[in-house]
Amino acid sequence: MVKGLNDVSGTGPVAGDEFAGLDGLGQAELVRTGQVTPAELLEAALARIGRVNPAVNAVVTTMAGQARATAAGPLPDGPFTGVPFLLKDGGGVGYAGVPMTSASRFLADYVPTQDGELTRRYKAAGLVVCGKTNLSEFGLLPTTEPELHGPTRNPWDLALSAGGSSGGAAAAVAARMVPMANASDSGGSIRVPAANCGVFGMKPTRLRISSARRRAGVSMRIAVLSEHAVTLSVRDCAALLDATAGPLPGDPFVAPRPPRPYLEETRRDPGRLRIAVSAESPTGAPLHADCAAAVEDAARLCESLGHHVEYATPRLDAAALGKAFATVSAGGLAWDIARFERLLGKTATAADFEPATWAMVERGRAGTISLAGYLDALAELQALCDDLAAFQAPYDVWLTPTAGAPAPPLGSFDAPADDPTRGQRFAAAYLPFTVLCNVTGQPAMSVPLHWNADDVPVGVHFVGPYGDEGLLYRLAAQLEAARPWAHRRPPHSAT
Protein backbone atom coordinates (compact mmCIF):
# COMPACT_ATOMS: atom_id res chain seq x y z
CA MET A 1 0.00 0.00 0.00
CA VAL A 2 1.21 3.49 -0.83
CA LYS A 3 2.20 5.16 2.41
CA GLY A 4 -0.40 7.54 3.78
CA LEU A 5 -2.94 6.82 1.04
CA ASN A 6 -6.47 7.90 1.96
CA ASP A 7 -9.73 7.45 0.15
CA VAL A 8 -11.62 10.38 -1.34
CA SER A 9 -13.93 10.60 1.66
CA GLY A 10 -10.96 11.32 3.91
CA THR A 11 -12.21 8.72 6.42
CA GLY A 12 -9.12 6.52 6.51
CA PRO A 13 -6.74 4.29 4.59
CA VAL A 14 -7.97 2.39 1.56
CA ALA A 15 -8.46 -1.34 2.13
CA GLY A 16 -7.61 -3.98 -0.49
CA ASP A 17 -6.96 -2.34 -3.86
CA GLU A 18 -5.14 0.78 -2.74
CA PHE A 19 -6.37 2.88 -5.67
CA ALA A 20 -10.07 1.92 -5.77
CA GLY A 21 -11.18 4.46 -3.17
CA LEU A 22 -9.30 7.39 -4.67
CA ASP A 23 -10.90 9.96 -6.92
CA GLY A 24 -9.22 10.96 -10.17
CA LEU A 25 -7.29 13.91 -8.76
CA GLY A 26 -6.08 11.69 -5.93
CA GLN A 27 -4.78 9.12 -8.39
CA ALA A 28 -3.18 11.83 -10.53
CA GLU A 29 -1.39 13.20 -7.46
CA LEU A 30 0.24 9.81 -6.91
CA VAL A 31 1.52 9.86 -10.48
CA ARG A 32 2.69 13.46 -10.19
CA THR A 33 4.66 12.73 -7.03
CA GLY A 34 6.17 9.54 -8.42
CA GLN A 35 4.50 7.19 -5.95
CA VAL A 36 2.92 5.13 -8.74
CA THR A 37 3.13 4.91 -12.51
CA PRO A 38 0.26 5.24 -14.97
CA ALA A 39 0.83 1.60 -15.88
CA GLU A 40 0.24 0.55 -12.27
CA LEU A 41 -2.99 2.54 -12.07
CA LEU A 42 -4.13 1.04 -15.35
CA GLU A 43 -3.42 -2.58 -14.39
CA ALA A 44 -5.29 -2.11 -11.12
CA ALA A 45 -8.29 -0.66 -12.99
CA LEU A 46 -8.27 -3.47 -15.56
CA ALA A 47 -8.18 -5.99 -12.72
CA ARG A 48 -11.18 -4.30 -11.05
CA ILE A 49 -13.08 -4.35 -14.32
CA GLY A 50 -12.26 -8.02 -14.74
CA ARG A 51 -13.55 -8.86 -11.25
CA VAL A 52 -16.78 -6.86 -11.21
CA ASN A 53 -17.90 -6.39 -14.79
CA PRO A 54 -19.16 -9.96 -15.37
CA ALA A 55 -21.87 -9.31 -12.77
CA VAL A 56 -22.60 -5.66 -13.57
CA ASN A 57 -22.03 -5.52 -17.38
CA ALA A 58 -21.04 -1.86 -17.39
CA VAL A 59 -18.07 -2.11 -19.78
CA VAL A 60 -18.86 -3.49 -23.24
CA THR A 61 -15.46 -2.94 -24.86
CA THR A 62 -12.16 -3.31 -23.01
CA MET A 63 -9.31 -1.40 -24.64
CA ALA A 64 -6.41 -3.00 -22.78
CA GLY A 65 -3.99 -2.89 -25.69
CA GLN A 66 -4.56 0.75 -26.56
CA ALA A 67 -4.57 1.72 -22.87
CA ARG A 68 -1.29 -0.04 -22.13
CA ALA A 69 0.36 1.68 -25.06
CA THR A 70 -0.94 5.04 -23.84
CA ALA A 71 0.09 4.44 -20.22
CA ALA A 72 3.61 3.56 -21.34
CA GLY A 73 3.90 7.22 -22.33
CA PRO A 74 4.79 9.84 -22.93
CA LEU A 75 1.62 11.37 -21.49
CA PRO A 76 0.55 15.03 -21.55
CA ASP A 77 1.05 17.02 -18.36
CA GLY A 78 -2.60 17.48 -17.50
CA PRO A 79 -4.78 17.50 -14.38
CA PHE A 80 -5.47 13.76 -14.72
CA THR A 81 -2.20 12.43 -16.07
CA GLY A 82 -2.20 8.64 -15.89
CA VAL A 83 -5.76 8.20 -14.57
CA PRO A 84 -7.81 5.33 -16.11
CA PHE A 85 -11.02 6.48 -17.79
CA LEU A 86 -13.99 5.04 -19.67
CA LEU A 87 -15.86 6.45 -22.67
CA LYS A 88 -19.53 5.96 -23.38
CA ASP A 89 -20.08 3.76 -26.45
CA GLY A 90 -22.00 6.50 -28.23
CA GLY A 91 -22.58 10.25 -28.24
CA GLY A 92 -19.75 12.50 -29.32
CA VAL A 93 -16.74 10.50 -28.11
CA GLY A 94 -15.47 8.47 -31.04
CA TYR A 95 -12.08 6.81 -30.55
CA ALA A 96 -10.12 6.06 -33.72
CA GLY A 97 -9.97 2.35 -34.48
CA VAL A 98 -12.45 1.28 -31.76
CA PRO A 99 -16.09 0.36 -32.57
CA MET A 100 -18.77 2.85 -31.52
CA THR A 101 -22.08 1.00 -31.62
CA SER A 102 -24.48 3.33 -29.77
CA ALA A 103 -25.80 -0.05 -28.53
CA SER A 104 -27.49 -0.64 -31.89
CA ARG A 105 -27.23 -3.52 -34.35
CA PHE A 106 -27.28 -0.90 -37.08
CA LEU A 107 -23.89 0.43 -35.95
CA ALA A 108 -22.39 -2.83 -34.71
CA ASP A 109 -19.64 -2.64 -37.35
CA TYR A 110 -19.04 1.11 -37.27
CA VAL A 111 -15.44 2.05 -36.44
CA PRO A 112 -14.52 5.76 -36.36
CA THR A 113 -11.36 6.63 -38.26
CA GLN A 114 -10.48 9.58 -36.03
CA ASP A 115 -10.95 10.71 -32.47
CA GLY A 116 -13.87 12.95 -31.61
CA GLU A 117 -13.11 16.44 -30.30
CA LEU A 118 -14.02 15.53 -26.73
CA THR A 119 -11.86 12.40 -26.88
CA ARG A 120 -8.94 14.62 -27.91
CA ARG A 121 -9.61 16.87 -24.93
CA TYR A 122 -9.69 13.87 -22.58
CA LYS A 123 -6.36 12.69 -23.92
CA ALA A 124 -4.88 16.18 -23.53
CA ALA A 125 -5.95 16.10 -19.87
CA GLY A 126 -3.73 13.03 -19.44
CA LEU A 127 -6.49 10.44 -19.12
CA VAL A 128 -5.86 6.84 -20.16
CA VAL A 129 -8.96 5.48 -21.92
CA CYS A 130 -9.28 1.78 -21.08
CA GLY A 131 -12.76 0.86 -22.28
CA LYS A 132 -16.24 1.84 -23.42
CA THR A 133 -19.46 1.66 -21.41
CA ASN A 134 -22.95 0.40 -22.10
CA LEU A 135 -25.96 2.59 -22.91
CA SER A 136 -29.52 2.28 -24.12
CA GLU A 137 -29.88 2.11 -27.91
CA PHE A 138 -28.99 5.60 -29.20
CA GLY A 139 -29.44 6.83 -25.62
CA LEU A 140 -33.22 6.94 -25.95
CA LEU A 141 -34.33 5.42 -22.63
CA PRO A 142 -33.49 6.19 -18.99
CA THR A 143 -32.35 2.61 -18.47
CA THR A 144 -29.44 0.64 -19.92
CA GLU A 145 -30.86 -2.60 -21.29
CA PRO A 146 -29.95 -2.76 -25.00
CA GLU A 147 -30.55 -5.92 -26.98
CA LEU A 148 -27.07 -5.67 -28.49
CA HIS A 149 -25.04 -5.73 -25.26
CA GLY A 150 -27.55 -6.88 -22.63
CA PRO A 151 -28.52 -5.03 -19.45
CA THR A 152 -26.23 -3.12 -17.13
CA ARG A 153 -27.10 -4.05 -13.56
CA ASN A 154 -27.15 -1.67 -10.63
CA PRO A 155 -24.20 -2.39 -8.30
CA TRP A 156 -26.44 -1.75 -5.28
CA ASP A 157 -28.94 -4.41 -6.35
CA LEU A 158 -28.37 -6.47 -9.51
CA ALA A 159 -32.12 -6.76 -10.12
CA LEU A 160 -32.47 -2.99 -10.53
CA SER A 161 -31.79 -0.62 -13.41
CA ALA A 162 -28.57 1.37 -13.35
CA GLY A 163 -30.42 4.17 -15.15
CA GLY A 164 -29.77 5.44 -18.61
CA SER A 165 -28.71 6.21 -21.02
CA SER A 166 -25.27 6.48 -19.35
CA GLY A 167 -25.97 3.54 -17.04
CA GLY A 168 -22.74 1.76 -17.89
CA ALA A 169 -20.71 4.81 -16.90
CA ALA A 170 -22.50 5.30 -13.58
CA ALA A 171 -22.40 1.61 -12.69
CA ALA A 172 -18.66 1.45 -13.47
CA VAL A 173 -17.91 4.43 -11.23
CA ALA A 174 -20.19 3.22 -8.43
CA ALA A 175 -18.50 -0.19 -8.57
CA ARG A 176 -15.09 1.54 -8.35
CA MET A 177 -13.82 0.25 -11.68
CA VAL A 178 -12.63 3.80 -12.43
CA PRO A 179 -13.05 7.05 -10.48
CA MET A 180 -14.94 8.82 -13.26
CA ALA A 181 -16.35 8.08 -16.71
CA ASN A 182 -17.65 10.00 -19.70
CA ALA A 183 -21.43 10.40 -19.90
CA SER A 184 -23.90 12.39 -21.98
CA ASP A 185 -27.36 13.79 -21.37
CA SER A 186 -30.24 14.69 -23.68
CA GLY A 187 -33.08 14.15 -21.19
CA GLY A 188 -31.46 13.07 -17.96
CA SER A 189 -28.90 10.55 -19.18
CA ILE A 190 -26.13 11.79 -16.84
CA ARG A 191 -28.28 12.63 -13.85
CA VAL A 192 -30.62 9.63 -13.70
CA PRO A 193 -27.83 6.99 -13.73
CA ALA A 194 -25.94 9.06 -11.16
CA ALA A 195 -29.04 9.05 -8.95
CA ASN A 196 -29.65 5.32 -9.36
CA CYS A 197 -26.03 4.36 -8.69
CA GLY A 198 -25.14 6.81 -5.91
CA VAL A 199 -22.52 8.91 -7.71
CA PHE A 200 -22.25 12.59 -8.69
CA GLY A 201 -23.49 13.75 -12.09
CA MET A 202 -23.49 17.23 -13.60
CA LYS A 203 -25.17 18.20 -16.87
CA PRO A 204 -23.42 21.42 -17.90
CA THR A 205 -24.98 24.41 -19.59
CA ARG A 206 -25.88 23.73 -23.20
CA LEU A 207 -22.74 23.80 -25.35
CA ARG A 208 -20.44 24.38 -22.39
CA ILE A 209 -18.53 21.56 -24.09
CA SER A 210 -18.73 21.89 -27.86
CA SER A 211 -21.03 19.14 -29.13
CA ALA A 212 -20.45 16.65 -31.91
CA ARG A 213 -24.03 17.48 -32.94
CA ARG A 214 -23.34 21.17 -33.44
CA ARG A 215 -24.22 20.92 -37.14
CA ALA A 216 -27.75 19.77 -36.32
CA GLY A 217 -28.90 23.36 -36.75
CA VAL A 218 -31.76 25.11 -35.02
CA SER A 219 -33.02 22.03 -33.15
CA MET A 220 -29.81 22.13 -31.13
CA ARG A 221 -31.20 25.18 -29.36
CA ILE A 222 -33.70 22.88 -27.65
CA ALA A 223 -32.75 19.19 -27.62
CA VAL A 224 -28.99 19.27 -27.63
CA LEU A 225 -26.82 16.48 -26.31
CA SER A 226 -24.75 17.66 -23.33
CA GLU A 227 -21.49 15.80 -22.78
CA HIS A 228 -19.65 15.49 -19.49
CA ALA A 229 -19.17 12.74 -16.90
CA VAL A 230 -20.20 10.91 -13.75
CA THR A 231 -17.67 11.03 -10.91
CA LEU A 232 -17.03 9.93 -7.35
CA SER A 233 -16.18 13.43 -6.16
CA VAL A 234 -17.35 16.96 -6.85
CA ARG A 235 -13.80 18.19 -7.38
CA ASP A 236 -13.18 15.62 -10.14
CA CYS A 237 -16.30 16.76 -11.95
CA ALA A 238 -15.19 20.39 -11.72
CA ALA A 239 -11.60 19.76 -12.78
CA LEU A 240 -12.71 17.63 -15.70
CA LEU A 241 -15.04 20.37 -16.92
CA ASP A 242 -12.17 22.85 -16.65
CA ALA A 243 -10.13 20.56 -18.90
CA THR A 244 -12.81 19.91 -21.52
CA ALA A 245 -15.05 22.99 -21.69
CA GLY A 246 -14.93 25.41 -24.56
CA PRO A 247 -16.38 26.07 -28.00
CA LEU A 248 -15.21 25.21 -31.48
CA PRO A 249 -15.21 27.58 -34.43
CA GLY A 250 -18.61 27.38 -36.08
CA ASP A 251 -20.60 26.57 -32.96
CA PRO A 252 -24.05 28.18 -33.32
CA PHE A 253 -23.62 29.89 -29.95
CA VAL A 254 -21.26 29.82 -26.97
CA ALA A 255 -22.02 29.29 -23.29
CA PRO A 256 -21.17 32.29 -21.08
CA ARG A 257 -17.53 32.24 -20.03
CA PRO A 258 -17.06 31.36 -16.34
CA PRO A 259 -15.38 33.98 -14.13
CA ARG A 260 -12.91 31.47 -12.64
CA PRO A 261 -11.95 27.78 -12.92
CA TYR A 262 -14.62 25.37 -11.69
CA LEU A 263 -12.14 23.59 -9.43
CA GLU A 264 -11.58 26.90 -7.67
CA GLU A 265 -15.36 27.22 -7.24
CA THR A 266 -15.41 24.02 -5.17
CA ARG A 267 -13.22 25.78 -2.59
CA ARG A 268 -15.46 28.85 -2.30
CA ASP A 269 -18.35 29.41 0.08
CA PRO A 270 -21.70 29.45 -1.77
CA GLY A 271 -23.10 32.11 0.54
CA ARG A 272 -26.74 32.06 1.61
CA LEU A 273 -28.75 30.77 -1.34
CA ARG A 274 -32.46 31.09 -2.04
CA ILE A 275 -33.60 27.56 -2.85
CA ALA A 276 -36.98 26.64 -4.33
CA VAL A 277 -37.99 23.11 -3.31
CA SER A 278 -40.41 20.96 -5.28
CA ALA A 279 -41.55 17.77 -3.57
CA GLU A 280 -44.20 17.26 -6.22
CA SER A 281 -44.10 16.99 -9.99
CA PRO A 282 -44.80 20.07 -12.15
CA THR A 283 -46.51 17.80 -14.69
CA GLY A 284 -48.80 16.07 -12.21
CA ALA A 285 -46.99 12.74 -12.50
CA PRO A 286 -46.97 10.83 -9.20
CA LEU A 287 -43.75 10.82 -7.18
CA HIS A 288 -42.57 7.82 -5.18
CA ALA A 289 -42.50 8.42 -1.43
CA ASP A 290 -38.75 7.71 -1.34
CA CYS A 291 -38.10 10.55 -3.79
CA ALA A 292 -40.25 12.98 -1.83
CA ALA A 293 -38.42 11.91 1.34
CA ALA A 294 -35.05 12.47 -0.35
CA VAL A 295 -36.03 16.02 -1.29
CA GLU A 296 -37.34 16.79 2.18
CA ASP A 297 -34.10 15.47 3.66
CA ALA A 298 -31.99 17.56 1.27
CA ALA A 299 -34.08 20.65 2.01
CA ARG A 300 -33.47 20.24 5.74
CA LEU A 301 -29.75 19.80 5.10
CA CYS A 302 -29.65 22.97 2.98
CA GLU A 303 -31.54 24.88 5.67
CA SER A 304 -29.10 23.65 8.33
CA LEU A 305 -26.26 25.03 6.18
CA GLY A 306 -27.83 28.48 6.30
CA HIS A 307 -29.73 28.57 3.01
CA HIS A 308 -33.24 29.97 2.64
CA VAL A 309 -35.64 27.19 1.63
CA GLU A 310 -39.05 27.87 0.13
CA TYR A 311 -41.49 25.32 -1.32
CA ALA A 312 -42.65 26.13 -4.83
CA THR A 313 -43.55 24.13 -7.95
CA PRO A 314 -44.19 25.43 -11.48
CA ARG A 315 -47.29 24.14 -13.24
CA LEU A 316 -46.63 22.80 -16.73
CA ASP A 317 -48.72 21.28 -19.50
CA ALA A 318 -47.33 17.74 -19.48
CA ALA A 319 -49.11 16.70 -22.68
CA ALA A 320 -47.85 19.68 -24.68
CA LEU A 321 -44.31 19.32 -23.32
CA GLY A 322 -44.22 15.59 -24.04
CA LYS A 323 -45.54 15.99 -27.57
CA ALA A 324 -43.12 18.79 -28.43
CA PHE A 325 -40.07 17.05 -26.97
CA ALA A 326 -40.99 13.79 -28.72
CA THR A 327 -41.36 15.59 -32.04
CA VAL A 328 -37.96 17.27 -31.83
CA SER A 329 -36.30 14.09 -30.55
CA ALA A 330 -37.80 11.96 -33.33
CA GLY A 331 -36.67 14.47 -35.93
CA GLY A 332 -33.17 14.47 -34.48
CA LEU A 333 -32.96 10.66 -34.44
CA ALA A 334 -34.16 10.41 -38.05
CA TRP A 335 -31.49 12.96 -39.00
CA ASP A 336 -28.85 10.86 -37.22
CA ILE A 337 -29.92 7.64 -38.96
CA ALA A 338 -29.96 9.30 -42.38
CA ARG A 339 -26.45 10.60 -41.73
CA PHE A 340 -25.22 7.12 -40.80
CA GLU A 341 -26.92 5.62 -43.86
CA ARG A 342 -24.84 7.94 -46.03
CA LEU A 343 -21.69 7.31 -44.00
CA LEU A 344 -21.98 3.51 -44.02
CA GLY A 345 -23.54 3.09 -47.43
CA LYS A 346 -26.43 0.94 -46.21
CA THR A 347 -30.17 1.34 -45.75
CA ALA A 348 -31.69 1.18 -42.29
CA THR A 349 -34.42 -1.43 -41.78
CA ALA A 350 -36.58 -2.50 -38.86
CA ALA A 351 -34.34 -5.54 -38.31
CA ASP A 352 -31.44 -3.20 -37.41
CA PHE A 353 -33.15 -1.67 -34.38
CA GLU A 354 -35.15 -2.36 -31.27
CA PRO A 355 -38.92 -1.86 -31.84
CA ALA A 356 -39.07 1.39 -29.84
CA THR A 357 -36.13 2.90 -31.73
CA TRP A 358 -37.48 1.96 -35.13
CA ALA A 359 -40.90 3.41 -34.29
CA MET A 360 -39.22 6.68 -33.41
CA VAL A 361 -37.11 6.66 -36.60
CA GLU A 362 -40.22 6.15 -38.71
CA ARG A 363 -42.03 8.96 -36.93
CA GLY A 364 -39.14 11.31 -37.56
CA ARG A 365 -38.71 10.52 -41.25
CA ALA A 366 -39.76 13.08 -43.86
CA GLY A 367 -43.51 13.17 -44.30
CA THR A 368 -44.35 11.90 -40.81
CA ILE A 369 -43.51 15.19 -39.09
CA SER A 370 -44.27 18.25 -41.18
CA LEU A 371 -41.94 21.22 -41.20
CA ALA A 372 -44.70 23.32 -39.67
CA GLY A 373 -45.24 20.70 -36.95
CA TYR A 374 -41.53 20.64 -36.19
CA LEU A 375 -41.36 24.43 -35.89
CA ASP A 376 -44.49 24.40 -33.73
CA ALA A 377 -42.71 21.96 -31.39
CA LEU A 378 -39.70 24.27 -31.14
CA ALA A 379 -41.99 27.20 -30.36
CA GLU A 380 -43.76 25.18 -27.66
CA LEU A 381 -40.46 24.29 -26.04
CA GLN A 382 -39.30 27.91 -26.17
CA ALA A 383 -42.49 28.89 -24.35
CA LEU A 384 -41.55 26.39 -21.67
CA CYS A 385 -38.15 28.10 -21.37
CA ASP A 386 -39.93 31.39 -20.76
CA ASP A 387 -42.23 29.89 -18.12
CA LEU A 388 -39.40 28.20 -16.22
CA ALA A 389 -37.23 31.32 -16.37
CA ALA A 390 -40.07 33.30 -14.77
CA PHE A 391 -40.55 30.62 -12.11
CA GLN A 392 -36.88 30.43 -11.16
CA ALA A 393 -36.11 34.17 -11.31
CA PRO A 394 -36.67 34.77 -7.55
CA TYR A 395 -34.39 31.87 -6.62
CA ASP A 396 -30.74 30.91 -6.98
CA VAL A 397 -31.30 27.15 -7.14
CA TRP A 398 -34.23 24.80 -7.71
CA LEU A 399 -34.23 21.52 -5.73
CA THR A 400 -36.26 18.53 -6.99
CA PRO A 401 -36.07 14.74 -7.08
CA THR A 402 -33.81 13.54 -9.86
CA ALA A 403 -36.39 10.97 -11.00
CA GLY A 404 -39.95 10.17 -10.06
CA ALA A 405 -39.00 6.87 -8.43
CA PRO A 406 -35.93 5.03 -7.12
CA ALA A 407 -34.13 2.68 -9.48
CA PRO A 408 -36.86 0.47 -10.98
CA PRO A 409 -36.53 -3.27 -11.66
CA LEU A 410 -34.86 -4.28 -14.91
CA GLY A 411 -37.52 -4.77 -17.56
CA SER A 412 -39.66 -1.84 -16.44
CA PHE A 413 -39.07 -0.02 -19.75
CA ASP A 414 -39.59 -3.06 -22.03
CA ALA A 415 -41.46 -2.24 -25.24
CA PRO A 416 -42.71 -5.20 -27.30
CA ALA A 417 -43.16 -5.01 -31.05
CA ASP A 418 -46.95 -4.69 -30.69
CA ASP A 419 -46.58 -1.72 -28.30
CA PRO A 420 -43.27 -0.05 -29.23
CA THR A 421 -43.93 3.19 -27.32
CA ARG A 422 -44.64 1.52 -23.96
CA GLY A 423 -41.15 2.17 -22.61
CA GLN A 424 -41.22 5.79 -23.73
CA ARG A 425 -44.55 6.34 -22.00
CA PHE A 426 -43.15 4.88 -18.79
CA ALA A 427 -40.08 7.11 -19.18
CA ALA A 428 -42.21 10.24 -19.56
CA ALA A 429 -43.82 9.62 -16.17
CA TYR A 430 -40.47 8.61 -14.64
CA LEU A 431 -38.70 11.85 -15.67
CA PRO A 432 -40.80 14.85 -14.67
CA PHE A 433 -37.77 17.08 -13.98
CA THR A 434 -34.57 16.24 -15.85
CA VAL A 435 -35.93 16.76 -19.37
CA LEU A 436 -36.84 20.35 -18.51
CA CYS A 437 -33.17 21.33 -18.17
CA ASN A 438 -32.34 19.93 -21.60
CA VAL A 439 -35.05 22.17 -22.99
CA THR A 440 -33.87 25.29 -21.15
CA GLY A 441 -30.16 24.48 -21.41
CA GLN A 442 -29.59 25.14 -17.69
CA PRO A 443 -26.90 23.32 -15.71
CA ALA A 444 -28.23 20.70 -13.31
CA MET A 445 -26.71 18.09 -11.04
CA SER A 446 -27.77 14.91 -9.27
CA VAL A 447 -26.25 14.66 -5.80
CA PRO A 448 -26.17 11.34 -3.86
CA LEU A 449 -27.41 12.51 -0.47
CA HIS A 450 -30.05 9.88 0.34
CA TRP A 451 -30.38 6.10 0.55
CA ASN A 452 -33.76 4.43 1.14
CA ALA A 453 -34.67 1.63 3.55
CA ASP A 454 -33.47 -0.95 1.01
CA ASP A 455 -30.03 0.75 0.93
CA VAL A 456 -30.60 1.92 -2.63
CA PRO A 457 -29.45 5.45 -3.52
CA VAL A 458 -32.07 8.08 -4.33
CA GLY A 459 -30.51 11.16 -5.91
CA VAL A 460 -31.68 14.74 -5.56
CA HIS A 461 -31.55 17.27 -8.37
CA PHE A 462 -30.32 20.87 -8.18
CA VAL A 463 -30.94 23.23 -11.11
CA GLY A 464 -28.85 26.38 -11.45
CA PRO A 465 -29.11 29.56 -13.50
CA TYR A 466 -28.19 29.36 -17.18
CA GLY A 467 -24.43 29.51 -17.59
CA ASP A 468 -23.62 29.28 -13.88
CA GLU A 469 -22.17 25.85 -13.11
CA GLY A 470 -19.91 27.61 -10.61
CA LEU A 471 -22.79 28.24 -8.23
CA LEU A 472 -23.77 24.56 -8.37
CA TYR A 473 -20.18 23.43 -7.74
CA ARG A 474 -19.94 25.68 -4.69
CA LEU A 475 -23.15 24.21 -3.31
CA ALA A 476 -22.21 20.64 -4.24
CA ALA A 477 -18.87 20.89 -2.46
CA GLN A 478 -20.60 22.22 0.65
CA LEU A 479 -23.10 19.34 0.57
CA GLU A 480 -20.32 16.80 0.01
CA ALA A 481 -18.42 18.13 3.02
CA ALA A 482 -21.54 18.06 5.19
CA ARG A 483 -22.62 14.59 4.11
CA PRO A 484 -19.83 12.66 2.36
CA TRP A 485 -20.89 9.83 0.09
CA ALA A 486 -17.77 8.38 -1.54
CA HIS A 487 -17.13 5.98 1.36
CA ARG A 488 -20.49 4.27 0.66
CA ARG A 489 -19.70 1.37 -1.62
CA PRO A 490 -22.29 -0.95 -3.16
CA PRO A 491 -22.25 -4.70 -2.48
CA HIS A 492 -21.20 -5.38 -6.07
CA SER A 493 -18.04 -3.30 -6.22
CA ALA A 494 -14.34 -3.89 -6.57
CA THR A 495 -13.61 -3.16 -2.91
Disulfide bonds with the S-S distance in Angstrom:
none
